[in-house]
């Protein structure tokens, strides 16, 4: 029951994310970065128990956002990392 609640919450959050005002360059960056994120490994999925590359990427983006707040690239990266984590959780639990 609890897992179903989490999955439905993730579905609604992912469905609500829309990107108005992205320029062509931002859309291209977003799609290339999302592709790169799909290659990163995550602990516990597919019997991988090494470094969690996706969470390491999230830490680096958070640190960069604290150093240089307001940059659009870091905001896009953060959004795409969250979408990728949600996508993996949803596909892993279905």
Helices and strands as residue ranges (DSSP letters): H 2-16, H 24-39, H 53-67, H 72-93
